Amino acid sequence: MKLRLPGRRDRTEAAPDPAADPTTQLVKTGGKGRPTPKRHEAQGRRPGPPPPPPQTRKEAYKRMREQRAANRGATRAGAARGDEGYLPARDRGPVRKLVRDVVDARRNAGSFFLFVAALVLIGNFVPNEQVRSYTVSIWLVFFLLIIADSIVLGRRIKKKVLERFPNQDHRMKGLVWYGISRATMVRRWRFPKPEVRLGAQV
């Protein structure tokens, strides 16, 4: 039996067990409960060093132009995909998207405008009065066809918009004109790009 002196502790009883200390265990396993990463792994996760500041005003303008060009490219790509965050105000919203889908799902006479206009222009240079008269007749017939097709398209746009969005606050005349102006463009040149195939049920 040991004799305990007053004012002193028994070291055998007060000393904590290092194996049971959770802090010691964390240190052994890497500090946060996981093994310490290797040097090349840690360097691979770090971002690259920041570019040095421009030394001249010309270099600063060059970087600014490159950054703006990159931003414009990303904006245009997002708008072409129909991403609402990149679209201009005139193309935003589900109602406008519905109008685009209605236009893109059908063959529109207006999309052949440039092709027919080119034929008419070529025909006017042919030194033959009969060919020129035929050219003028074709142009008039095509112009009337565009008017008739635009009327049909406008009615279809009104019908679809009232079915899907009866409480929308857009002006119907503006939506119809938006669809007709899109219909006069060649399909592959439309912007935003068509998201429905020809003949699709919208």
DRENKOLVEX-146587 format. One line per field, with one value per residue: residue in three letters; y, x, z of N, C-alpha, C in turn. Coordinates in nm, 2 decimals. Layout:
% DRENKOLVEX-146587
res = (ALA; ...)
n.py = (Y; ...)
n.px = (X; ...)
n.pz = (Z; ...)
ca.py = (Y; ...)
ca.px = (X; ...)
ca.pz = (Z; ...)
c.py = (Y; ...)
c.px = (X; ...)
c.pz = (Z; ...)
% end
This chain:
% DRENKOLVEX-146587
res = (MET; LYS; LEU; ARG; LEU; PRO; GLY; ARG; ARG; ASP; ARG; THR; GLU; ALA; ALA; PRO; ASP; PRO; ALA; ALA; ASP; PRO; THR; THR; GLN; LEU; VAL; LYS; THR; GLY; GLY; LYS; GLY; ARG; PRO; THR; PRO; LYS; ARG; HIS; GLU; ALA; GLN; GLY; ARG; ARG; PRO; GLY; PRO; PRO; PRO; PRO; PRO; PRO; GLN; THR; ARG; LYS; GLU; ALA; TYR; LYS; ARG; MET; ARG; GLU; GLN; ARG; ALA; ALA; ASN; ARG; GLY; ALA; THR; ARG; ALA; GLY; ALA; ALA; ARG; GLY; ASP; GLU; GLY; TYR; LEU; PRO; ALA; ARG; ASP; ARG; GLY; PRO; VAL; ARG; LYS; LEU; VAL; ARG; ASP; VAL; VAL; ASP; ALA; ARG; ARG; ASN; ALA; GLY; SER; PHE; PHE; LEU; PHE; VAL; ALA; ALA; LEU; VAL; LEU; ILE; GLY; ASN; PHE; VAL; PRO; ASN; GLU; GLN; VAL; ARG; SER; TYR; THR; VAL; SER; ILE; TRP; LEU; VAL; PHE; PHE; LEU; LEU; ILE; ILE; ALA; ASP; SER; ILE; VAL; LEU; GLY; ARG; ARG; ILE; LYS; LYS; LYS; VAL; LEU; GLU; ARG; PHE; PRO; ASN; GLN; ASP; HIS; ARG; MET; LYS; GLY; LEU; VAL; TRP; TYR; GLY; ILE; SER; ARG; ALA; THR; MET; VAL; ARG; ARG; TRP; ARG; PHE; PRO; LYS; PRO; GLU; VAL; ARG; LEU; GLY; ALA; GLN; VAL)
n.py = (-0.12; 0.22; 0.53; 0.83; 1.15; 1.47; 1.72; 1.63; 1.44; 1.12; 1.00; 0.77; 0.74; 0.98; 1.03; 1.06; 0.82; 0.79; 0.65; 0.65; 0.90; 1.12; 1.33; 1.26; 1.04; 1.16; 1.31; 1.11; 1.00; 1.19; 1.44; 1.52; 1.30; 1.16; 1.02; 1.18; 1.38; 1.30; 1.48; 1.55; 1.50; 1.70; 1.93; 1.90; 1.96; 2.22; 2.55; 2.70; 2.92; 3.28; 3.49; 3.71; 4.06; 4.30; 4.46; 4.68; 4.94; 4.86; 4.58; 4.54; 4.63; 4.44; 4.20; 4.26; 4.28; 4.01; 3.88; 4.00; 3.90; 3.62; 3.62; 3.71; 3.50; 3.29; 3.39; 3.40; 3.13; 3.03; 3.16; 3.06; 2.80; 2.84; 2.91; 3.07; 3.25; 3.38; 3.48; 3.76; 4.02; 4.01; 3.75; 3.60; 3.39; 3.15; 3.18; 3.30; 3.11; 2.90; 3.01; 3.02; 2.74; 2.66; 2.79; 2.66; 2.40; 2.37; 2.39; 2.69; 2.93; 3.17; 3.11; 3.05; 3.28; 3.42; 3.25; 3.26; 3.53; 3.56; 3.41; 3.57; 3.81; 3.73; 3.66; 3.91; 4.01; 3.87; 3.89; 3.89; 3.95; 3.78; 3.60; 3.78; 3.87; 3.63; 3.61; 3.83; 3.75; 3.52; 3.63; 3.78; 3.59; 3.44; 3.63; 3.67; 3.41; 3.41; 3.59; 3.46; 3.23; 3.34; 3.44; 3.20; 3.10; 3.29; 3.26; 3.00; 3.04; 3.21; 3.04; 2.83; 2.97; 3.07; 2.83; 2.71; 2.92; 3.09; 3.31; 3.48; 3.79; 3.90; 4.10; 4.00; 4.06; 4.14; 3.89; 3.74; 3.88; 3.84; 3.56; 3.55; 3.70; 3.54; 3.32; 3.40; 3.36; 3.15; 2.82; 2.71; 2.94; 3.06; 3.22; 3.21; 2.87; 2.62; 2.40; 2.19; 1.94; 1.93; 1.90; 1.81; 1.77; 2.03)
n.px = (0.08; 0.05; 0.18; 0.01; 0.10; 0.00; -0.15; -0.04; -0.08; -0.16; 0.03; -0.01; -0.28; -0.39; -0.29; -0.39; -0.51; -0.34; -0.41; -0.69; -0.76; -0.95; -0.85; -0.58; -0.61; -0.72; -0.50; -0.32; -0.45; -0.44; -0.53; -0.80; -0.96; -0.90; -0.67; -0.36; -0.33; -0.13; 0.16; 0.15; -0.12; -0.24; -0.14; -0.26; -0.53; -0.53; -0.61; -0.47; -0.19; -0.26; -0.29; -0.03; -0.03; -0.13; 0.13; 0.14; -0.08; -0.18; -0.17; -0.35; -0.59; -0.61; -0.65; -0.90; -1.06; -1.05; -1.18; -1.43; -1.51; -1.52; -1.72; -1.93; -1.95; -2.03; -2.28; -2.42; -2.42; -2.57; -2.82; -2.88; -2.94; -3.18; -3.18; -3.32; -3.19; -3.01; -3.15; -3.27; -3.51; -3.74; -3.77; -3.81; -3.98; -4.26; -4.47; -4.38; -4.20; -4.38; -4.50; -4.28; -4.24; -4.47; -4.44; -4.20; -4.28; -4.41; -4.42; -4.35; -4.46; -4.32; -4.06; -3.93; -3.88; -3.64; -3.52; -3.71; -3.71; -3.44; -3.46; -3.64; -3.49; -3.28; -3.43; -3.51; -3.29; -3.26; -3.26; -3.53; -3.85; -4.08; -3.99; -3.94; -4.20; -4.31; -4.16; -4.25; -4.51; -4.48; -4.37; -4.58; -4.78; -4.65; -4.63; -4.90; -4.94; -4.78; -4.92; -5.17; -5.08; -4.97; -5.19; -5.32; -5.13; -5.13; -5.38; -5.35; -5.16; -5.29; -5.50; -5.35; -5.21; -5.43; -5.53; -5.33; -5.23; -5.45; -5.47; -5.27; -5.08; -4.98; -4.99; -5.20; -5.17; -4.90; -4.78; -4.86; -4.73; -4.47; -4.45; -4.50; -4.28; -4.07; -4.13; -4.07; -3.80; -3.52; -3.52; -3.28; -3.15; -3.28; -3.33; -3.38; -3.26; -3.46; -3.65; -3.82; -3.92; -4.01; -4.35; -4.42; -4.64; -4.76)
n.pz = (0.00; -0.10; 0.03; 0.03; -0.02; 0.12; -0.10; -0.34; -0.64; -0.75; -1.00; -1.16; -1.15; -1.25; -1.50; -1.83; -2.08; -2.37; -2.59; -2.58; -2.63; -2.83; -2.98; -3.02; -3.18; -3.41; -3.50; -3.56; -3.78; -3.98; -3.90; -3.96; -3.96; -4.20; -4.43; -4.49; -4.78; -5.07; -5.21; -5.49; -5.54; -5.39; -5.51; -5.76; -5.72; -5.66; -5.79; -6.09; -6.10; -6.07; -6.36; -6.45; -6.38; -6.63; -6.82; -6.98; -7.12; -7.37; -7.36; -7.15; -7.27; -7.47; -7.32; -7.21; -7.44; -7.52; -7.31; -7.32; -7.57; -7.52; -7.33; -7.50; -7.68; -7.51; -7.43; -7.67; -7.74; -7.53; -7.58; -7.83; -7.76; -7.64; -7.37; -7.10; -6.94; -7.11; -7.32; -7.52; -7.42; -7.58; -7.66; -7.44; -7.20; -7.15; -7.33; -7.56; -7.63; -7.70; -7.93; -8.10; -8.12; -8.25; -8.50; -8.59; -8.62; -8.85; -9.21; -9.36; -9.59; -9.60; -9.54; -9.77; -9.90; -9.96; -10.14; -10.36; -10.41; -10.50; -10.74; -10.88; -10.90; -11.07; -11.29; -11.38; -11.51; -11.74; -12.09; -12.21; -12.28; -12.23; -12.04; -11.83; -11.78; -11.68; -11.45; -11.30; -11.26; -11.11; -10.88; -10.78; -10.73; -10.54; -10.34; -10.27; -10.17; -9.94; -9.79; -9.74; -9.61; -9.38; -9.26; -9.19; -9.02; -8.82; -8.70; -8.60; -8.41; -8.23; -8.14; -8.02; -7.81; -7.66; -7.57; -7.41; -7.25; -7.12; -6.95; -7.01; -7.04; -7.27; -7.57; -7.83; -8.09; -8.11; -8.05; -8.27; -8.48; -8.41; -8.45; -8.73; -8.84; -8.76; -8.92; -9.17; -9.20; -9.30; -9.19; -9.07; -9.00; -8.80; -8.49; -8.15; -8.20; -8.37; -8.17; -8.20; -8.43; -8.78; -8.85; -8.59; -8.31; -8.15)
ca.py = (0.00; 0.34; 0.64; 0.95; 1.28; 1.57; 1.82; 1.56; 1.34; 0.99; 1.00; 0.65; 0.75; 1.10; 1.04; 1.00; 0.72; 0.86; 0.57; 0.68; 1.05; 1.13; 1.42; 1.19; 0.95; 1.24; 1.35; 0.99; 0.97; 1.30; 1.56; 1.54; 1.17; 1.10; 1.02; 1.30; 1.36; 1.31; 1.62; 1.57; 1.51; 1.83; 2.03; 1.88; 2.02; 2.37; 2.62; 2.75; 3.06; 3.38; 3.55; 3.83; 4.18; 4.36; 4.56; 4.80; 4.96; 4.78; 4.44; 4.54; 4.63; 4.31; 4.10; 4.30; 4.24; 3.87; 3.85; 4.03; 3.80; 3.50; 3.64; 3.72; 3.36; 3.21; 3.44; 3.36; 2.99; 3.01; 3.21; 2.97; 2.68; 2.88; 2.93; 3.19; 3.35; 3.45; 3.53; 3.90; 4.03; 3.98; 3.61; 3.53; 3.35; 3.03; 3.21; 3.32; 2.98; 2.83; 3.07; 2.96; 2.60; 2.66; 2.83; 2.57; 2.27; 2.36; 2.45; 2.82; 2.99; 3.28; 3.07; 3.04; 3.42; 3.46; 3.17; 3.31; 3.66; 3.54; 3.38; 3.69; 3.90; 3.67; 3.67; 4.04; 4.04; 3.79; 3.98; 3.83; 4.00; 3.68; 3.55; 3.88; 3.87; 3.52; 3.64; 3.92; 3.67; 3.43; 3.71; 3.82; 3.47; 3.40; 3.73; 3.63; 3.29; 3.45; 3.66; 3.36; 3.14; 3.42; 3.45; 3.07; 3.09; 3.38; 3.19; 2.89; 3.10; 3.26; 2.92; 2.76; 3.05; 3.08; 2.70; 2.69; 3.03; 3.17; 3.43; 3.55; 3.93; 3.96; 4.15; 3.89; 4.11; 4.13; 3.75; 3.70; 3.94; 3.77; 3.44; 3.57; 3.75; 3.42; 3.23; 3.45; 3.33; 3.01; 2.74; 2.69; 3.07; 3.11; 3.24; 3.09; 2.76; 2.54; 2.29; 2.09; 1.89; 1.96; 1.81; 1.78; 1.81; 2.13)
ca.px = (0.00; 0.13; 0.14; -0.01; 0.14; -0.10; -0.11; 0.01; -0.17; -0.10; 0.04; -0.07; -0.43; -0.44; -0.24; -0.49; -0.46; -0.33; -0.48; -0.83; -0.79; -0.99; -0.76; -0.46; -0.65; -0.73; -0.37; -0.26; -0.51; -0.42; -0.58; -0.95; -1.02; -0.87; -0.52; -0.30; -0.31; 0.01; 0.19; 0.11; -0.26; -0.28; -0.11; -0.35; -0.66; -0.52; -0.62; -0.35; -0.16; -0.33; -0.21; 0.04; -0.10; -0.08; 0.24; 0.11; -0.22; -0.22; -0.20; -0.48; -0.71; -0.62; -0.72; -1.04; -1.13; -1.06; -1.28; -1.56; -1.54; -1.55; -1.86; -2.03; -1.97; -2.11; -2.41; -2.48; -2.45; -2.69; -2.94; -2.92; -3.00; -3.31; -3.17; -3.39; -3.10; -2.93; -3.23; -3.32; -3.64; -3.84; -3.77; -3.82; -4.11; -4.32; -4.56; -4.29; -4.15; -4.49; -4.51; -4.17; -4.26; -4.58; -4.38; -4.10; -4.33; -4.48; -4.35; -4.40; -4.42; -4.23; -3.92; -3.88; -3.88; -3.51; -3.50; -3.79; -3.66; -3.32; -3.50; -3.70; -3.39; -3.21; -3.52; -3.52; -3.17; -3.27; -3.30; -3.64; -3.97; -4.16; -3.93; -3.96; -4.34; -4.33; -4.10; -4.34; -4.63; -4.44; -4.35; -4.71; -4.84; -4.58; -4.66; -5.03; -4.93; -4.73; -5.03; -5.26; -5.01; -4.95; -5.32; -5.34; -5.03; -5.17; -5.50; -5.30; -5.09; -5.40; -5.56; -5.26; -5.18; -5.54; -5.55; -5.22; -5.21; -5.57; -5.46; -5.15; -5.10; -4.92; -5.08; -5.20; -5.12; -4.76; -4.74; -4.88; -4.63; -4.35; -4.44; -4.49; -4.15; -3.99; -4.17; -4.01; -3.66; -3.49; -3.52; -3.15; -3.10; -3.37; -3.26; -3.31; -3.27; -3.58; -3.64; -3.91; -3.90; -4.12; -4.46; -4.44; -4.76; -4.73)
ca.pz = (0.00; -0.11; 0.11; -0.05; 0.05; 0.09; -0.21; -0.46; -0.71; -0.80; -1.15; -1.22; -1.16; -1.32; -1.64; -1.93; -2.17; -2.50; -2.70; -2.58; -2.66; -2.97; -3.05; -3.06; -3.29; -3.53; -3.54; -3.63; -3.91; -4.07; -3.85; -3.98; -3.98; -4.33; -4.45; -4.55; -4.93; -5.13; -5.25; -5.62; -5.54; -5.33; -5.61; -5.87; -5.68; -5.65; -5.91; -6.14; -6.05; -6.14; -6.46; -6.40; -6.42; -6.76; -6.80; -7.06; -7.15; -7.48; -7.31; -7.07; -7.36; -7.53; -7.23; -7.20; -7.56; -7.52; -7.21; -7.38; -7.68; -7.46; -7.28; -7.61; -7.73; -7.41; -7.43; -7.80; -7.74; -7.45; -7.64; -7.94; -7.70; -7.58; -7.23; -7.06; -6.88; -7.21; -7.43; -7.51; -7.36; -7.68; -7.68; -7.31; -7.15; -7.21; -7.44; -7.68; -7.67; -7.77; -8.06; -8.18; -8.15; -8.35; -8.63; -8.63; -8.64; -8.98; -9.33; -9.39; -9.72; -9.59; -9.53; -9.91; -9.95; -10.01; -10.26; -10.47; -10.44; -10.59; -10.88; -10.95; -10.94; -11.18; -11.41; -11.43; -11.59; -11.86; -12.19; -12.27; -12.22; -12.18; -11.91; -11.73; -11.74; -11.60; -11.32; -11.22; -11.22; -11.00; -10.76; -10.73; -10.68; -10.41; -10.24; -10.22; -10.09; -9.81; -9.71; -9.70; -9.51; -9.26; -9.19; -9.13; -8.91; -8.71; -8.64; -8.53; -8.29; -8.14; -8.09; -7.92; -7.70; -7.57; -7.51; -7.31; -7.16; -7.13; -6.87; -7.04; -7.06; -7.39; -7.68; -7.93; -8.22; -8.10; -8.06; -8.41; -8.57; -8.37; -8.52; -8.88; -8.87; -8.75; -9.03; -9.30; -9.20; -9.33; -9.07; -9.01; -8.96; -8.70; -8.36; -8.11; -8.29; -8.35; -8.07; -8.24; -8.57; -8.87; -8.83; -8.45; -8.25; -8.05)
c.py = (0.13; 0.44; 0.76; 1.07; 1.38; 1.67; 1.76; 1.46; 1.22; 0.99; 0.88; 0.66; 0.87; 1.11; 0.98; 0.90; 0.78; 0.78; 0.61; 0.82; 1.06; 1.23; 1.35; 1.10; 1.03; 1.28; 1.23; 0.97; 1.09; 1.43; 1.58; 1.40; 1.11; 1.10; 1.14; 1.28; 1.37; 1.45; 1.64; 1.57; 1.65; 1.94; 2.02; 1.95; 2.17; 2.44; 2.67; 2.89; 3.17; 3.45; 3.68; 3.95; 4.24; 4.46; 4.69; 4.82; 4.88; 4.63; 4.44; 4.55; 4.50; 4.20; 4.14; 4.26; 4.09; 3.82; 3.88; 3.94; 3.67; 3.51; 3.64; 3.58; 3.28; 3.26; 3.40; 3.21; 2.96; 3.05; 3.12; 2.84; 2.71; 2.90; 3.07; 3.30; 3.43; 3.51; 3.68; 3.90; 3.99; 3.83; 3.53; 3.49; 3.23; 3.06; 3.23; 3.19; 2.89; 2.88; 3.02; 2.82; 2.58; 2.69; 2.72; 2.43; 2.26; 2.42; 2.58; 2.87; 3.10; 3.24; 3.05; 3.18; 3.45; 3.38; 3.23; 3.45; 3.66; 3.50; 3.49; 3.79; 3.85; 3.68; 3.81; 4.08; 3.96; 3.88; 3.92; 3.88; 3.90; 3.62; 3.65; 3.89; 3.75; 3.54; 3.73; 3.84; 3.58; 3.51; 3.75; 3.70; 3.43; 3.50; 3.70; 3.51; 3.32; 3.51; 3.55; 3.27; 3.22; 3.43; 3.32; 3.05; 3.17; 3.32; 3.08; 2.94; 3.14; 3.14; 2.85; 2.84; 3.06; 2.94; 2.68; 2.79; 3.13; 3.30; 3.51; 3.70; 3.99; 4.01; 4.04; 3.94; 4.11; 3.99; 3.70; 3.75; 3.88; 3.64; 3.45; 3.61; 3.63; 3.33; 3.27; 3.42; 3.18; 2.94; 2.73; 2.82; 3.13; 3.12; 3.28; 2.97; 2.68; 2.42; 2.18; 2.06; 1.93; 1.85; 1.76; 1.84; 1.91; 2.16)
c.px = (0.09; 0.08; 0.13; 0.02; 0.03; -0.05; -0.05; -0.08; -0.09; -0.09; -0.02; -0.22; -0.47; -0.39; -0.35; -0.43; -0.45; -0.40; -0.63; -0.86; -0.83; -0.90; -0.63; -0.49; -0.66; -0.60; -0.30; -0.32; -0.51; -0.48; -0.73; -1.02; -1.00; -0.72; -0.48; -0.28; -0.16; 0.03; 0.14; -0.05; -0.31; -0.25; -0.21; -0.49; -0.65; -0.54; -0.48; -0.32; -0.23; -0.24; -0.14; -0.04; -0.04; 0.03; 0.22; -0.04; -0.27; -0.25; -0.33; -0.60; -0.72; -0.69; -0.87; -1.12; -1.15; -1.17; -1.42; -1.60; -1.58; -1.69; -1.97; -2.06; -2.05; -2.26; -2.49; -2.51; -2.57; -2.82; -2.98; -2.98; -3.14; -3.30; -3.23; -3.30; -3.02; -3.02; -3.26; -3.47; -3.75; -3.86; -3.80; -3.97; -4.17; -4.41; -4.49; -4.24; -4.25; -4.50; -4.40; -4.19; -4.37; -4.53; -4.29; -4.16; -4.40; -4.39; -4.42; -4.36; -4.32; -4.08; -3.85; -3.87; -3.75; -3.48; -3.58; -3.75; -3.53; -3.36; -3.56; -3.59; -3.31; -3.30; -3.52; -3.40; -3.17; -3.33; -3.42; -3.77; -4.07; -4.12; -3.95; -4.11; -4.37; -4.27; -4.19; -4.46; -4.60; -4.43; -4.49; -4.79; -4.78; -4.61; -4.80; -5.03; -4.88; -4.84; -5.12; -5.20; -4.99; -5.08; -5.35; -5.25; -5.08; -5.29; -5.45; -5.23; -5.19; -5.46; -5.48; -5.23; -5.30; -5.57; -5.45; -5.22; -5.33; -5.56; -5.34; -5.18; -5.03; -5.03; -5.08; -5.15; -4.96; -4.71; -4.75; -4.77; -4.49; -4.34; -4.43; -4.35; -4.05; -4.01; -4.10; -3.86; -3.64; -3.47; -3.39; -3.09; -3.18; -3.29; -3.36; -3.34; -3.40; -3.55; -3.74; -3.89; -4.02; -4.23; -4.49; -4.57; -4.72; -4.86)
c.pz = (0.00; -0.02; 0.03; 0.03; 0.02; -0.01; -0.33; -0.51; -0.74; -0.95; -1.22; -1.24; -1.25; -1.46; -1.73; -2.02; -2.31; -2.61; -2.70; -2.61; -2.80; -3.05; -3.10; -3.18; -3.42; -3.59; -3.62; -3.76; -4.01; -4.02; -3.86; -4.01; -4.12; -4.35; -4.52; -4.70; -4.97; -5.19; -5.39; -5.63; -5.49; -5.44; -5.73; -5.85; -5.67; -5.79; -5.96; -6.09; -6.13; -6.24; -6.41; -6.45; -6.55; -6.73; -6.88; -7.08; -7.27; -7.44; -7.23; -7.16; -7.43; -7.45; -7.21; -7.32; -7.56; -7.42; -7.26; -7.49; -7.62; -7.40; -7.38; -7.66; -7.64; -7.42; -7.56; -7.80; -7.65; -7.51; -7.76; -7.89; -7.65; -7.43; -7.19; -7.01; -6.99; -7.32; -7.41; -7.46; -7.45; -7.70; -7.55; -7.28; -7.22; -7.33; -7.57; -7.73; -7.75; -7.91; -8.15; -8.22; -8.26; -8.49; -8.68; -8.66; -8.78; -9.09; -9.36; -9.52; -9.71; -9.58; -9.67; -9.98; -10.02; -10.14; -10.38; -10.51; -10.53; -10.73; -10.95; -10.99; -11.06; -11.31; -11.47; -11.52; -11.72; -11.97; -12.28; -12.20; -12.16; -12.05; -11.80; -11.68; -11.65; -11.46; -11.24; -11.18; -11.10; -10.87; -10.70; -10.67; -10.54; -10.30; -10.18; -10.13; -9.95; -9.72; -9.66; -9.59; -9.38; -9.19; -9.12; -9.01; -8.79; -8.63; -8.55; -8.40; -8.19; -8.07; -7.98; -7.80; -7.60; -7.51; -7.39; -7.21; -7.17; -7.05; -6.90; -7.07; -7.18; -7.49; -7.79; -8.06; -8.22; -8.11; -8.21; -8.50; -8.53; -8.44; -8.67; -8.92; -8.86; -8.87; -9.16; -9.30; -9.24; -9.19; -9.00; -8.96; -8.85; -8.57; -8.26; -8.20; -8.26; -8.25; -8.10; -8.39; -8.65; -8.85; -8.69; -8.40; -8.14; -7.96)
% end
